[in-house]
Amino acid sequence: MVLLSDKQKRVRSLLVIVFVCLSFMLIFVSCSRTVKDEVREAQTPPTAQSQADLDKEREWENGRLAQEHRAKADARARQLLDEYDLHPIGEPGLIAGRENMPDSADDYFMKVHNDASKEIGLDMIEHLDRLVAKLTYRLEEYAQESKGEIHAHFFYDGTGEIRGAFLAIEHLMPGVVSLRDRYHFHPVGLEPEALRFTDIETITIAGPWTEREGWRSIASVVDAESIAKICRLIEKAQARKGFKPGPGPGEEQYGIWFNYPSGPTIRVVLYSSGGKEIVRPDIFSRQWHYLAPKELKREIKKIISNLVYDKAGNAPGDIMEDYLSASRRKDWQEVYAMYGRNTGAPPRASYLAEMKDSKETLLSFEVGSVLLLSKDIAEVEVSFKSDVNGNIVTGTDERWGCVREDGRWKIRWMPRQ
């Protein structure tokens, strides 16, 4: 053990004091520099971007402004709801406070919700990665599927401007539609105990159903008298609880689609089962079926017959089959005879001269269902395979045109166009 003299002890103590003093001085200088830097930064004007961010944050965090902006957004949202005849229940909910919009237009959330929002002129792409809040309103209206709830959602920014809006429909996937889309809404006044269809704009009649063609014909009923008669007949159907299996082999089946002016379409199937006529609306099909009066089927068949068949007893599909058969045989005189006079066909001599050197050969074809666009205009589904100068050309379920002239169905000139 080494013993220090008194002089050495004093020197060591002095060194310790000096070291401590220097440490305190360094700490003081460092703190002073930090304070000066903060003061200097505070005195430096922020950039335009940082100032905008600060202003936005202050707007959101200021309680009074936040309330004003929410009230402004609520007023505008209710304006839009009223514009699209939607009816909110009570006050809106404020969902999750502030949130950031997705930062990419390819984001699934953005695509689904923005497609619906753009239909009413609100493009959310313009506000990618921006802070927003959301107001949600439950509506009096409800969905066809299990009477699911419908909610209206509105995104608004830090100034209270609405930046996006859409409807969310329960039990549907993804169930996001625009404020103008009422296709899935449950019609007002339609209940399972009685099929009362009111305020119908048009009725679409389809049938009969075949395994090969599907719906053989599809026609729209637009005259008020026929619509009222169909509604009266279907209202006579007797409600029965429980699911009813579909038609048996060989049983006739027709579709009746009730189209409301506001958007919903209710699909009803009319079919025979065990000697009875059954009506089954899709909207109630899991819990209910209905015994329909036999007069309903007679009326449906009569409408289809009057709309579809001409005075010679031919439907558009029959004429299209004859036309394609003649084309495959290259019987151009017969083909020309099937064109409507008022559809733009060239003179007969010119047509025959041109087709004489045709390099196109129709190899096969199949005629499908008929869609009646009006009493005198129809489209027929055609699938075909042709050889054109050695190249194979095909078409699947294309709609080829027919017209009714002097009570008879004809082929429209250039029927594929």
C-alpha positions in Angstrom: 0.0 0.0 0.0 1.3 3.4 -1.1 0.8 6.3 1.3 0.3 9.8 -0.2 1.9 12.9 1.2 -0.2 15.9 2.2 1.0 17.7 -0.8 -0.1 14.9 -3.2 -3.5 14.7 -1.5 -4.1 18.4 -2.1 -3.1 18.1 -5.8 -5.5 15.2 -6.3 -8.4 17.1 -4.7 -7.7 20.1 -6.9 -7.8 17.9 -10.1 -11.2 16.4 -9.1 -12.6 19.9 -8.5 -11.4 21.0 -12.0 -12.9 18.0 -13.7 -16.3 18.5 -12.1 -16.3 22.2 -13.1 -15.4 21.4 -16.7 -18.2 18.8 -16.8 -20.8 21.4 -15.6 -19.5 23.9 -18.2 -19.9 21.4 -21.0 -23.5 20.6 -20.0 -24.3 24.3 -19.8 -22.9 25.0 -23.3 -24.8 22.1 -24.8 -28.1 23.2 -23.2 -27.6 26.8 -24.3 -26.9 25.7 -27.9 -30.1 23.6 -28.0 -32.2 26.5 -26.7 -30.7 28.8 -29.2 -31.4 26.4 -32.0 -35.0 26.0 -30.9 -35.5 29.7 -30.8 -33.9 30.1 -34.2 -36.2 27.4 -35.6 -39.2 29.0 -34.0 -38.3 32.4 -35.6 -37.8 30.8 -39.1 -41.1 31.0 -41.2 -42.4 27.5 -42.0 -42.7 26.3 -45.6 -46.0 26.5 -47.4 -46.5 22.8 -47.0 -45.7 22.7 -43.3 -48.0 25.7 -42.7 -50.8 24.0 -44.5 -50.3 20.9 -42.3 -50.2 23.0 -39.2 -53.4 24.8 -40.2 -55.1 21.5 -40.9 -54.1 20.0 -37.6 -55.2 23.1 -35.7 -58.6 23.0 -37.4 -59.2 19.4 -36.5 -57.9 19.9 -32.9 -59.9 23.1 -32.2 -63.1 21.9 -30.5 -65.3 24.7 -31.7 -64.1 24.4 -35.3 -64.5 20.6 -35.2 -68.1 21.0 -34.2 -68.7 23.6 -36.9 -67.2 21.3 -39.5 -69.2 18.3 -38.4 -72.4 20.3 -38.5 -71.5 21.6 -42.0 -70.8 18.0 -43.1 -74.1 16.8 -41.5 -76.1 19.4 -43.3 -74.6 18.6 -46.7 -75.0 14.9 -46.1 -78.7 15.3 -45.3 -79.0 17.4 -48.5 -77.6 14.5 -50.5 -79.9 12.0 -48.7 -82.9 14.1 -49.5 -81.8 14.5 -53.1 -81.7 10.7 -53.6 -84.9 10.2 -51.6 -83.2 8.4 -48.7 -84.5 8.7 -45.1 -82.1 8.7 -42.2 -83.1 7.5 -38.7 -82.0 9.8 -35.9 -78.6 11.4 -35.6 -75.5 10.2 -37.5 -72.7 8.3 -35.8 -69.1 9.7 -36.0 -67.0 6.7 -36.8 -63.5 6.4 -35.4 -62.8 10.1 -35.4 -60.1 11.0 -37.9 -58.6 8.5 -40.3 -56.3 8.6 -43.3 -57.6 7.9 -46.8 -55.6 5.1 -48.6 -52.5 6.4 -50.3 -53.0 4.5 -53.5 -55.8 4.5 -56.2 -55.2 0.7 -56.5 -56.1 0.1 -52.9 -59.2 -2.3 -52.7 -61.0 -0.1 -50.3 -60.5 2.9 -52.6 -61.6 1.1 -55.7 -64.8 -0.3 -54.2 -65.9 2.7 -52.4 -64.8 5.3 -54.9 -66.6 3.5 -57.8 -69.9 4.1 -55.8 -68.9 7.6 -54.8 -68.0 8.7 -58.3 -71.6 7.9 -59.5 -72.8 11.0 -57.7 -69.8 13.2 -58.7 -67.6 12.7 -55.6 -64.2 11.4 -56.6 -62.2 10.3 -53.6 -59.0 9.8 -55.7 -58.5 13.6 -55.4 -58.0 13.1 -51.6 -55.6 10.2 -51.4 -53.7 10.0 -48.1 -55.7 12.9 -46.6 -57.2 13.1 -43.1 -60.9 12.6 -43.1 -63.7 11.8 -40.7 -66.8 9.7 -41.4 -70.5 10.2 -40.7 -72.8 7.2 -40.9 -76.6 7.2 -41.1 -78.9 4.2 -40.7 -81.7 4.5 -43.2 -85.4 3.7 -42.9 -85.1 1.7 -46.2 -83.9 -1.9 -45.9 -82.6 -4.6 -48.2 -84.4 -7.3 -50.0 -82.0 -9.9 -48.6 -83.3 -10.8 -45.1 -84.4 -7.2 -44.7 -80.8 -6.3 -44.0 -80.0 -2.8 -42.8 -78.7 -0.1 -45.1 -76.3 2.6 -44.0 -75.2 5.8 -45.8 -71.5 6.7 -45.2 -70.0 10.2 -45.8 -66.3 11.1 -45.6 -65.6 14.8 -44.9 -62.4 16.8 -44.5 -61.0 19.3 -42.0 -63.2 22.0 -43.4 -66.5 20.1 -43.4 -66.6 19.4 -47.1 -68.0 16.0 -48.2 -65.3 14.2 -50.1 -66.9 10.7 -50.6 -70.3 9.0 -50.1 -71.8 5.5 -50.6 -74.3 3.0 -49.3 -73.5 -0.2 -47.4 -76.1 -3.0 -47.7 -76.2 -5.7 -45.1 -75.9 -9.4 -46.2 -74.4 -8.5 -49.6 -70.8 -8.8 -50.6 -69.2 -6.4 -51.0 -72.5 -4.6 -50.5 -71.2 -1.1 -51.5 -73.4 0.9 -54.0 -74.0 4.5 -54.9 -76.6 6.7 -53.3 -78.7 6.5 -56.5 -78.7 2.6 -56.7 -81.9 1.1 -55.3 -81.7 -2.2 -57.1 -81.4 -4.2 -53.8 -83.9 -2.2 -51.8 -87.0 -3.8 -50.5 -90.0 -2.1 -52.2 -92.3 -0.2 -49.9 -95.5 -2.0 -49.1 -94.5 -5.5 -50.4 -94.9 -8.1 -47.7 -94.9 -11.9 -47.8 -98.5 -12.3 -46.6 -99.9 -10.7 -49.9 -98.1 -10.0 -53.2 -99.2 -6.4 -53.7 -97.1 -4.8 -56.4 -97.8 -1.1 -56.7 -96.3 1.7 -58.8 -94.8 -0.7 -61.3 -93.1 0.9 -64.2 -92.6 -2.1 -66.5 -93.0 -5.9 -66.3 -90.5 -8.2 -68.0 -91.9 -11.5 -69.1 -89.5 -14.4 -69.8 -90.2 -17.9 -71.0 -90.7 -20.6 -71.4 -87.5 -22.0 -69.9 -85.6 -24.6 -71.8 -82.5 -26.5 -70.7 -80.8 -25.8 -74.1 -81.7 -22.1 -74.6 -82.5 -20.8 -71.1 -85.4 -18.3 -71.4 -86.6 -18.8 -74.9 -88.1 -15.2 -75.1 -87.8 -12.1 -73.0 -90.3 -9.3 -73.6 -91.1 -6.0 -71.8 -94.7 -5.1 -71.0 -95.1 -1.3 -70.9 -98.8 -0.6 -71.4 -100.6 0.3 -68.2 -103.6 -2.0 -68.8 -101.5 -5.2 -69.1 -99.3 -4.2 -66.1 -102.4 -3.6 -64.0 -103.9 -7.0 -65.0 -100.8 -9.0 -64.2 -100.6 -7.2 -60.8 -104.2 -8.0 -60.0 -103.8 -11.7 -61.0 -100.7 -12.2 -58.9 -102.3 -10.5 -55.9 -104.8 -13.3 -56.0 -102.1 -15.9 -55.3 -102.6 -17.6 -51.9 -99.7 -17.4 -49.5 -98.3 -20.6 -48.1 -95.5 -20.8 -45.6 -92.5 -23.0 -46.3 -90.1 -23.6 -49.2 -91.5 -25.2 -52.4 -89.2 -27.2 -54.7 -89.0 -26.0 -58.3 -90.7 -27.4 -61.4 -90.4 -31.1 -62.3 -89.1 -32.5 -65.6 -91.2 -31.2 -68.5 -93.1 -28.7 -66.4 -93.5 -25.2 -67.9 -91.7 -22.3 -66.2 -91.9 -18.5 -66.8 -90.3 -15.5 -65.3 -92.1 -12.3 -64.3 -89.9 -9.4 -63.3 -91.6 -6.4 -61.7 -89.5 -3.2 -62.4 -90.0 -0.2 -60.1 -89.3 3.3 -61.4 -87.0 3.9 -58.4 -84.7 1.0 -59.2 -85.7 -2.3 -57.4 -86.6 -5.3 -59.6 -88.5 -8.2 -58.0 -88.1 -11.5 -59.8 -90.9 -14.0 -59.6 -90.9 -17.5 -61.1 -94.2 -19.0 -62.2 -94.2 -22.8 -62.7 -96.3 -26.0 -62.6 -95.9 -28.6 -59.9 -98.2 -31.5 -59.2 -101.0 -30.0 -61.3 -100.8 -26.6 -59.5 -99.5 -23.3 -60.6 -96.9 -22.0 -58.2 -95.5 -18.5 -57.8 -92.2 -18.1 -56.0 -90.7 -14.6 -55.6 -86.9 -14.6 -55.1 -87.4 -12.1 -52.3 -89.4 -14.5 -50.1 -88.5 -17.9 -51.7 -86.9 -19.4 -48.6 -89.9 -19.0 -46.4 -92.9 -18.7 -48.7 -94.6 -19.9 -51.8 -97.9 -19.0 -53.4 -100.7 -20.9 -55.2 -101.5 -18.8 -58.3 -104.7 -18.7 -60.3 -104.5 -20.6 -63.6 -105.6 -17.4 -65.4 -102.1 -15.9 -64.6 -100.3 -18.4 -66.7 -102.8 -18.0 -69.5 -102.3 -14.3 -69.5 -98.5 -14.6 -69.5 -98.6 -17.0 -72.4 -101.0 -14.8 -74.3 -98.7 -11.7 -73.8 -95.6 -13.7 -75.0 -97.6 -15.0 -78.0 -98.8 -11.5 -79.0 -95.4 -9.9 -78.5 -93.2 -12.6 -79.9 -95.0 -14.3 -82.7 -95.9 -12.6 -86.0 -99.1 -13.2 -88.0 -97.5 -16.2 -89.8 -96.8 -17.8 -86.4 -93.0 -17.2 -86.6 -90.9 -15.9 -83.7 -87.7 -13.8 -84.3 -85.7 -16.9 -83.4 -87.4 -18.9 -86.2 -86.6 -16.3 -88.8 -83.0 -16.1 -87.6 -82.7 -19.9 -87.9 -83.9 -19.8 -91.5 -81.6 -16.9 -92.3 -78.5 -18.6 -91.0 -79.5 -21.9 -92.6 -79.8 -20.1 -96.0 -76.4 -18.4 -95.4 -74.7 -21.7 -94.7 -76.1 -23.0 -98.0 -75.1 -19.8 -99.7 -78.6 -19.3 -101.0 -78.2 -15.6 -101.3 -81.5 -15.0 -103.0 -83.3 -16.5 -100.0 -81.1 -14.6 -97.6 -81.9 -11.3 -99.4 -85.6 -12.0 -99.2 -85.4 -12.1 -95.4 -84.0 -8.6 -95.0 -86.4 -5.9 -94.0 -87.1 -3.3 -96.7 -86.6 -0.4 -94.4 -83.3 -1.4 -92.8 -80.8 -0.1 -95.3 -80.3 -3.1 -97.5 -78.7 -2.4 -100.9 -80.5 -3.1 -104.2 -81.1 -6.8 -104.8 -78.9 -7.0 -108.0 -75.9 -5.3 -106.2 -76.2 -7.6 -103.2 -76.3 -10.8 -105.3 -73.4 -9.7 -107.5 -71.3 -9.0 -104.4 -72.2 -12.3 -102.6 -71.5 -14.3 -105.7 -67.7 -14.0 -105.0 -68.0 -14.2 -101.2 -65.1 -16.0 -99.6 -67.0 -16.5 -96.3 -68.4 -19.9 -95.3 -70.7 -20.3 -92.3 -69.6 -23.6 -90.7 -72.0 -23.8 -87.8 -74.4 -21.8 -85.7 -76.7 -21.9 -82.8 -79.7 -19.7 -82.1 -80.5 -18.8 -78.5 -83.0 -16.7 -76.6 -84.9 -13.7 -77.9 -85.0 -10.2 -76.3 -87.9 -8.0 -77.4 -86.8 -4.4 -77.2 -90.2 -3.2 -78.4 -93.3 -4.6 -80.2 -91.4 -4.4 -83.5 -87.8 -4.7 -82.6 -86.1 -7.8 -81.3 -82.6 -9.2 -80.7 -81.7 -12.9 -81.0 -78.7 -14.5 -79.4 -76.5 -16.2 -82.0 -73.3 -18.2 -81.7 -71.4 -19.1 -84.9 -68.2 -20.3 -86.5 -67.2 -19.1 -90.0 -64.3 -19.5 -92.4 -63.3 -16.2 -93.9 -60.5 -16.6 -96.5 -59.0 -19.4 -94.5 -59.3 -17.6 -91.1 -61.7 -19.0 -88.5 -64.0 -16.4 -87.0 -66.3 -17.2 -84.1 -69.0 -15.4 -82.0 -70.7 -16.4 -78.8 -74.1 -15.2 -77.6 -74.0 -12.2 -79.9 -77.3 -10.2 -80.3 -78.4 -10.1 -83.9 -81.3 -7.8 -84.9 -84.8 -8.4 -86.2 -87.6 -6.0 -87.1 -91.3 -6.6 -87.7 -92.6 -5.2 -91.0 -96.2 -5.6 -92.1 -96.8 -8.0 -89.2 -93.9 -10.3 -90.1 -90.5 -10.7 -88.6 -87.6 -9.8 -90.9 -83.8 -9.7 -90.5 -82.2 -6.3 -90.0 -79.6 -5.4 -92.6 -76.1 -6.0 -91.1 -77.8 -7.9 -88.2 -74.6 -8.2 -86.1 -74.2 -4.4 -85.8 
